[in-house]
Amino acid sequence: MCGACVDLKQSLKQRGWIDEVYFLNLDDKWVQDLAVIMKIKALPTMVVQLKDGRGTLYFEGPGEIMMYLARKL
């Protein structure tokens, strides 16, 4: 797990949000394949699938991810 991902995971734990997020390990081949399919270019990236098929949101980096979660949780 990259340094930014470790920091993000620690911040999520401190705020009690860790159970709201799934972490995937990029060392796994299927995760690498998924990242290519989803065109993920940076780590960490959080993908949010909106309800009712309204689209998908992508957030890159711990700052963007934490700001989104702070607004939504």
C-alpha positions in Angstrom: 0.0 0.0 0.0 1.4 3.4 -1.0 2.3 6.1 1.6 -0.7 8.3 0.7 -3.0 5.3 1.0 -1.6 4.4 4.4 -2.2 8.1 5.5 -5.7 8.0 4.1 -6.5 4.8 5.9 -5.2 6.2 9.2 -7.3 9.4 8.8 -10.4 7.4 8.1 -9.8 5.3 11.2 -9.3 8.4 13.4 -12.7 9.8 12.2 -14.6 6.5 12.5 -15.2 6.4 8.7 -13.1 3.3 7.9 -16.2 1.1 7.6 -17.6 3.4 4.9 -14.8 2.7 2.4 -13.4 -0.4 0.7 -9.7 -0.6 0.0 -8.4 -2.6 -2.9 -4.8 -3.8 -3.1 -3.2 -2.8 -6.4 -0.7 -5.7 -6.0 -3.6 -8.0 -6.9 -3.8 -8.7 -10.7 -7.6 -8.3 -10.9 -7.3 -4.9 -9.2 -4.7 -3.8 -11.7 -7.0 -4.9 -14.5 -9.9 -3.1 -13.0 -7.8 0.1 -12.6 -7.0 0.0 -16.3 -10.6 -0.6 -17.3 -11.7 2.3 -15.0 -8.9 4.5 -16.3 -7.5 5.2 -12.8 -4.3 7.2 -13.1 -3.5 8.2 -9.5 -3.5 6.6 -6.1 -5.4 6.8 -3.9 -8.5 7.1 -6.0 -12.0 6.8 -4.6 -14.8 5.8 -7.0 -18.4 6.7 -6.0 -21.3 5.1 -8.0 -24.2 7.4 -7.8 -27.7 6.0 -7.2 -30.2 5.5 -9.9 -27.5 5.3 -12.6 -26.8 9.0 -12.4 -23.1 8.4 -13.1 -19.8 7.9 -11.3 -17.6 10.3 -9.4 -13.8 10.0 -9.1 -11.7 11.6 -6.3 -7.9 11.5 -6.4 -5.6 12.0 -3.5 -6.3 11.9 0.3 -7.3 15.6 0.3 -10.1 15.3 -2.3 -11.3 12.0 -0.8 -11.5 13.4 2.8 -13.2 16.5 1.7 -15.9 14.5 -0.2 -16.4 12.2 2.8 -16.6 15.1 5.2 -19.5 16.6 3.2 -21.3 13.2 2.8 -20.8 11.5 6.1 
